[in-house]
Amino acid sequence: MTAAEGQAPEKDQGIVSKPTKLTVDQAVEKLKFILQSKGVMLFALVDHSGEAAKVGMTMLPTKLLIFGSPKAGTPVMLAAPTAALDLPLKILVWQDGQGQVWLSYNGLPFLQHRHGIPDNLLTNLAAVEALVAAIAS
């Protein structure tokens, strides 16, 4: 089964996907709480499935959190300007066709290779891994 058929994508595409036992809404609420408690800005929450429903289309629960810290992200973008294409950081929370909920994000090695981010600045982006680890199964 492929990602298009509702299964987690392979890591070689640069996407890291971790399962969670939470529902999409529970995972989103927990992520929002953690972000707020850490003082990290939630720039946007995109409810893809909710927007699909508004135009009469059915989509399994799928929400995208866009978040970050200018203090952490700006040095990355100064060193590697094209990193702005992938910043702020994002976590996609989605349910597959078998009912499994996934937390997906761009892996740090992928981002580093794609944009030439210096090793010493990767820690500025590590929040995405910590957030996912906090609620992954």
TILUMRO-761959 format. One line per field, with one value per residue: z negated, x negated, y negated of N, C-alpha, C in turn; residue number from 0; residue in three letters. Coordinates in steps of 0.2 Angstrom, whole numbers, m for minus. Layout:
<nutors>
n.up	[Z:...]
n.east	[X:...]
n.north	[Y:...]
ca.up	[Z:...]
ca.east	[X:...]
ca.north	[Y:...]
c.up	[Z:...]
c.east	[X:...]
c.north	[Y:...]
n	[NUM:...]
res	[ALA:...]
</nutors>
This chain:
<nutors>
n.up	[0:4:m1:5:4:m9:m19:m29:m23:m15:m24:m15:m7:m14:m24:m40:m49:m63:m73:m83:m97:m100:m94:m79:m83:m97:m97:m90:m99:m111:m105:m103:m116:m122:m113:m117:m131:m130:m125:m111:m95:m88:m72:m62:m60:m50:m44:m34:m31:m36:m28:m16:m18:m18:m5:0:0:m5:m17:m26:m43:m44:m49:m49:m58:m60:m65:m76:m81:m80:m85:m84:m71:m62:m62:m55:m43:m39:m37:m28:m16:m8:m16:m21:m13:m20:m32:m44:m55:m53:m57:m52:m56:m54:m48:m43:m31:m38:m51:m59:m67:m62:m64:m55:m48:m41:m40:m49:m43:m30:m28:m31:m21:m9:m10:m14:m27:m41:m52:m66:m67:m67:m79:m81:m75:m81:m89:m83:m82:m96:m100:m92:m98:m111:m110:m102:m99]
n.east	[m4:m3:m8:2:13:16:6:m8:m22:m38:m54:m64:m60:m62:m53:m47:m38:m28:m18:m3:7:17:32:34:38:36:22:18:23:15:2:3:5:m8:m16:m12:m15:m29:m32:m32:m28:m12:m9:1:15:20:34:36:45:57:59:60:73:81:82:89:82:75:63:51:48:36:24:14:0:m8:m22:m34:m49:m55:m68:m75:m73:m77:m92:m95:m89:m97:m109:m106:m97:m87:m80:m69:m59:m54:m52:m41:m42:m33:m20:m11:4:12:25:24:31:34:37:26:17:6:m10:m18:m33:m46:m61:m76:m89:m85:m81:m93:m101:m94:m94:m107:m110:m120:m129:m129:m118:m107:m101:m93:m82:m77:m66:m54:m56:m56:m43:m35:m40:m35:m22:m20:m17]
n.north	[6:m11:m28:m36:m28:m28:m25:m26:m36:m31:m33:m37:m47:m58:m61:m58:m47:m44:m33:m36:m33:m41:m51:m60:m73:m73:m72:m84:m94:m90:m93:m107:m111:m108:m116:m129:m128:m128:m140:m141:m147:m145:m146:m143:m132:m121:m114:m102:m91:m96:m107:m101:m95:m106:m108:m98:m86:m71:m67:m58:m62:m75:m86:m100:m107:m122:m129:m137:m146:m162:m165:m153:m149:m159:m161:m149:m151:m162:m157:m147:m152:m146:m138:m144:m139:m128:m132:m140:m126:m110:m99:m86:m79:m64:m52:m36:m24:m13:m17:m21:m33:m46:m55:m66:m73:m83:m76:m79:m76:m76:m90:m96:m91:m96:m110:m113:m116:m121:m109:m114:m121:m113:m109:m119:m116:m104:m104:m99:m85:m82:m86:m77:m65:m66:m62:m51:m34]
ca.up	[0:4:m4:8:2:m16:m23:m30:m17:m17:m26:m10:m4:m19:m28:m46:m51:m69:m75:m90:m99:m100:m88:m76:m87:m103:m95:m89:m106:m115:m102:m104:m123:m122:m110:m121:m137:m129:m122:m104:m92:m83:m67:m59:m60:m44:m44:m27:m31:m38:m22:m11:m20:m16:3:1:2:m11:m18:m33:m47:m42:m51:m49:m63:m57:m72:m76:m85:m76:m88:m82:m64:m59:m61:m50:m36:m37:m35:m22:m14:m5:m22:m22:m10:m24:m39:m50:m55:m52:m59:m49:m60:m49:m50:m37:m29:m43:m57:m62:m67:m61:m65:m50:m47:m37:m44:m50:m38:m24:m28:m30:m14:m4:m11:m16:m34:m45:m58:m72:m67:m67:m85:m81:m72:m84:m92:m79:m84:m103:m100:m90:m103:m117:m109:m98:m103]
ca.east	[0:m7:m5:8:18:17:1:m14:m27:m45:m59:m69:m57:m63:m47:m47:m31:m27:m11:m1:13:22:35:31:40:32:15:17:24:9:m3:5:3:m15:m19:m11:m19:m36:m33:m33:m22:m8:m7:7:18:24:39:37:51:63:60:63:80:84:84:93:78:74:56:50:45:30:23:7:m2:m14:m25:m41:m52:m60:m74:m78:m73:m81:m99:m95:m88:m102:m114:m104:m91:m81:m77:m63:m54:m52:m51:m42:m42:m27:m19:m5:7:17:27:24:37:35:38:20:16:m2:m13:m23:m37:m52:m67:m82:m94:m82:m81:m100:m104:m90:m96:m114:m110:m126:m128:m128:m111:m102:m98:m88:m76:m76:m59:m50:m57:m54:m36:m33:m42:m31:m15:m20:m16]
ca.north	[0:m17:m34:m39:m24:m29:m22:m30:m35:m28:m38:m39:m53:m63:m61:m54:m46:m40:m32:m38:m30:m47:m52:m66:m79:m73:m73:m91:m97:m89:m97:m114:m112:m108:m122:m134:m128:m129:m147:m141:m150:m141:m151:m141:m126:m120:m108:m99:m87:m101:m111:m96:m94:m112:m108:m92:m80:m67:m66:m56:m67:m77:m93:m102:m112:m126:m132:m139:m152:m166:m165:m147:m148:m165:m159:m144:m155:m167:m152:m143:m156:m142:m134:m147:m136:m123:m134:m137:m119:m108:m92:m83:m74:m62:m46:m32:m20:m7:m20:m22:m40:m47:m61:m66:m79:m83:m74:m84:m75:m78:m97:m98:m90:m100:m117:m114:m119:m119:m105:m117:m124:m108:m109:m124:m113:m98:m104:m95:m78:m81:m86:m70:m60:m67:m60:m45:m28]
c.up	[0:0:m2:6:m5:m21:m24:m25:m20:m19:m20:m6:m9:m24:m34:m48:m57:m71:m82:m91:m100:m94:m85:m81:m94:m102:m94:m95:m110:m112:m104:m111:m124:m119:m115:m128:m136:m126:m115:m100:m87:m78:m63:m60:m54:m44:m37:m27:m32:m31:m16:m12:m17:m9:5:3:m5:m11:m25:m37:m46:m44:m51:m54:m60:m63:m71:m81:m80:m78:m86:m74:m60:m58:m56:m43:m34:m35:m28:m20:m11:m10:m23:m18:m15:m31:m39:m49:m55:m54:m56:m53:m55:m51:m43:m36:m34:m50:m61:m61:m66:m62:m60:m49:m43:m42:m44:m45:m31:m23:m27:m23:m9:m4:m12:m23:m38:m50:m64:m73:m67:m73:m85:m79:m76:m88:m89:m81:m91:m104:m98:m95:m109:m116:m105:m102:m104]
c.east	[m4:m4:1:14:19:12:m5:m19:m34:m49:m63:m66:m58:m58:m48:m40:m31:m20:m10:5:19:26:32:32:36:25:14:18:18:3:m3:3:m4:m18:m18:m15:m27:m37:m34:m27:m19:m6:m1:9:22:28:40:44:58:64:63:71:84:86:87:89:76:66:55:47:38:29:15:5:m8:m16:m32:m43:m57:m67:m78:m78:m77:m88:m100:m94:m93:m108:m112:m97:m85:m77:m70:m57:m50:m51:m45:m41:m34:m26:m12:m2:13:19:27:31:38:36:32:19:8:m3:m18:m26:m43:m58:m72:m87:m92:m83:m88:m103:m101:m93:m103:m115:m116:m124:m126:m121:m105:m98:m93:m81:m73:m69:m54:m50:m55:m47:m33:m34:m37:m24:m15:m19:m22]
c.north	[m6:m23:m36:m34:m24:m26:m27:m30:m33:m34:m40:m45:m59:m64:m56:m53:m42:m39:m35:m34:m35:m48:m59:m73:m79:m75:m81:m95:m96:m93:m104:m116:m113:m114:m128:m134:m129:m136:m147:m143:m145:m146:m149:m134:m125:m113:m106:m96:m91:m105:m107:m96:m100:m112:m102:m86:m77:m65:m63:m62:m69:m85:m94:m108:m115:m130:m133:m144:m156:m166:m159:m147:m153:m163:m154:m147:m159:m163:m149:m147:m151:m138:m137:m144:m130:m125:m139:m129:m117:m101:m91:m78:m71:m54:m42:m28:m14:m10:m22:m30:m41:m54:m61:m73:m78:m81:m79:m83:m77:m86:m99:m97:m95:m107:m118:m118:m116:m114:m108:m120:m119:m107:m114:m121:m106:m98:m99:m87:m77:m82:m80:m65:m60:m63:m53:m39:m24]
n	[0:1:2:3:4:5:6:7:8:9:10:11:12:13:14:15:16:17:18:19:20:21:22:23:24:25:26:27:28:29:30:31:32:33:34:35:36:37:38:39:40:41:42:43:44:45:46:47:48:49:50:51:52:53:54:55:56:57:58:59:60:61:62:63:64:65:66:67:68:69:70:71:72:73:74:75:76:77:78:79:80:81:82:83:84:85:86:87:88:89:90:91:92:93:94:95:96:97:98:99:100:101:102:103:104:105:106:107:108:109:110:111:112:113:114:115:116:117:118:119:120:121:122:123:124:125:126:127:128:129:130:131:132:133:134:135:136]
res	[MET:THR:ALA:ALA:GLU:GLY:GLN:ALA:PRO:GLU:LYS:ASP:GLN:GLY:ILE:VAL:SER:LYS:PRO:THR:LYS:LEU:THR:VAL:ASP:GLN:ALA:VAL:GLU:LYS:LEU:LYS:PHE:ILE:LEU:GLN:SER:LYS:GLY:VAL:MET:LEU:PHE:ALA:LEU:VAL:ASP:HIS:SER:GLY:GLU:ALA:ALA:LYS:VAL:GLY:MET:THR:MET:LEU:PRO:THR:LYS:LEU:LEU:ILE:PHE:GLY:SER:PRO:LYS:ALA:GLY:THR:PRO:VAL:MET:LEU:ALA:ALA:PRO:THR:ALA:ALA:LEU:ASP:LEU:PRO:LEU:LYS:ILE:LEU:VAL:TRP:GLN:ASP:GLY:GLN:GLY:GLN:VAL:TRP:LEU:SER:TYR:ASN:GLY:LEU:PRO:PHE:LEU:GLN:HIS:ARG:HIS:GLY:ILE:PRO:ASP:ASN:LEU:LEU:THR:ASN:LEU:ALA:ALA:VAL:GLU:ALA:LEU:VAL:ALA:ALA:ILE:ALA:SER]
</nutors>
